[in-house]
Amino acid sequence: MTKHTVLRAVLAGVMVVTATAVWAQTKDGVAKKATSLGAVKISKNVLADGKPLAAGAYTLRVSDELPAAVVGQSADEARWVEFAQAGVVKGREMATVLSKDALKAMAKKGGSVAPDSARVELLQGGDNYLRVWVNHAGVQYLIHLTIAK
């Protein structure tokens, strides 16, 4: 065997392993890759998807996993957002993806978030819900978390 033949065999093997690894991460040929939305600090213990999520700093990632259809919403109006610390997902919650019309209505009420930033706020009354509002690349995500009692 020549040096070039061995090199071709090794490269072919690497390509097969890489293709297998990529396929293992896909469903119906679509890659599953979480997109980072930025970082937030959650000031209170909350419930995310009905499970406890401790107060702390989190990196938010929108998942390619789509939630079940919600009555009255199109498929692109809801997404799962993951709360991660040191690369480990600690919880997730469904986010509402705002349409341009919905965003205009909320902006008139005094709400908006600067591009590529996030805001965490207690909703009026302050004892039941925490809202995380993220503006990532012009897409607005609203995440509502129940404050843990």
LINNOR-V283363 format. One record per backbone hydrogen bond with DSSP energy under -0.5 kcal/mol. NH is the residue of the N-H (numbers start at 1). CO is the residue of the C=O. E is the energy in kcal/mol with one decimal. If there is no record, write none. Layout:
nh->NH co->CO e->E
nh->NH co->CO e->E
This chain:
nh->6 co->2 e->-2.0
nh->7 co->3 e->-2.2
nh->8 co->4 e->-2.5
nh->9 co->5 e->-2.2
nh->10 co->6 e->-2.5
nh->11 co->7 e->-2.5
nh->12 co->8 e->-2.5
nh->13 co->9 e->-2.1
nh->14 co->10 e->-2.4
nh->15 co->11 e->-2.4
nh->16 co->12 e->-2.0
nh->17 co->13 e->-2.3
nh->18 co->14 e->-2.7
nh->19 co->15 e->-2.5
nh->20 co->16 e->-2.3
nh->21 co->17 e->-2.5
nh->22 co->18 e->-2.5
nh->23 co->19 e->-2.4
nh->24 co->20 e->-2.1
nh->25 co->21 e->-0.8
nh->25 co->22 e->-0.8
nh->26 co->23 e->-1.7
nh->27 co->30 e->-1.5
nh->30 co->27 e->-1.7
nh->31 co->29 e->-0.6
nh->32 co->25 e->-1.3
nh->33 co->31 e->-0.8
nh->35 co->62 e->-2.5
nh->37 co->60 e->-3.4
nh->38 co->60 e->-0.9
nh->40 co->58 e->-2.6
nh->42 co->40 e->-0.5
nh->42 co->56 e->-3.1
nh->43 co->41 e->-0.6
nh->46 co->53 e->-2.7
nh->47 co->146 e->-2.7
nh->48 co->51 e->-3.2
nh->51 co->48 e->-1.6
nh->53 co->46 e->-2.8
nh->56 co->42 e->-1.8
nh->58 co->40 e->-3.0
nh->59 co->84 e->-3.0
nh->60 co->38 e->-3.3
nh->60 co->58 e->-0.5
nh->61 co->82 e->-2.0
nh->62 co->35 e->-2.9
nh->63 co->61 e->-0.5
nh->63 co->80 e->-2.7
nh->73 co->70 e->-2.2
nh->77 co->74 e->-1.9
nh->78 co->75 e->-0.7
nh->79 co->95 e->-2.0
nh->80 co->65 e->-0.9
nh->81 co->93 e->-2.6
nh->82 co->61 e->-3.7
nh->83 co->91 e->-3.3
nh->84 co->59 e->-2.8
nh->84 co->82 e->-0.6
nh->85 co->88 e->-2.4
nh->88 co->85 e->-2.2
nh->89 co->87 e->-0.5
nh->90 co->83 e->-3.3
nh->91 co->83 e->-1.2
nh->93 co->81 e->-2.2
nh->95 co->79 e->-3.7
nh->96 co->142 e->-2.7
nh->97 co->77 e->-2.3
nh->97 co->95 e->-0.5
nh->98 co->96 e->-0.7
nh->98 co->140 e->-2.0
nh->103 co->99 e->-2.4
nh->104 co->100 e->-2.2
nh->105 co->101 e->-1.9
nh->106 co->102 e->-2.1
nh->107 co->103 e->-2.6
nh->108 co->104 e->-1.7
nh->109 co->105 e->-0.7
nh->109 co->106 e->-0.7
nh->110 co->107 e->-1.6
nh->111 co->106 e->-2.0
nh->116 co->135 e->-0.7
nh->117 co->114 e->-0.9
nh->117 co->135 e->-1.0
nh->119 co->133 e->-2.4
nh->121 co->131 e->-2.6
nh->123 co->129 e->-2.1
nh->126 co->123 e->-3.2
nh->130 co->145 e->-2.9
nh->131 co->121 e->-3.3
nh->132 co->143 e->-2.9
nh->133 co->119 e->-3.0
nh->133 co->131 e->-0.5
nh->134 co->132 e->-0.5
nh->134 co->141 e->-2.6
nh->135 co->117 e->-2.7
nh->136 co->134 e->-0.6
nh->136 co->139 e->-2.8
nh->137 co->135 e->-0.5
nh->139 co->136 e->-2.2
nh->141 co->134 e->-2.9
nh->142 co->96 e->-2.5
nh->143 co->132 e->-2.8
nh->143 co->141 e->-0.5
nh->144 co->94 e->-0.5
nh->145 co->130 e->-3.1
nh->145 co->143 e->-0.5
nh->146 co->47 e->-1.1
nh->147 co->128 e->-2.7
nh->148 co->45 e->-2.3
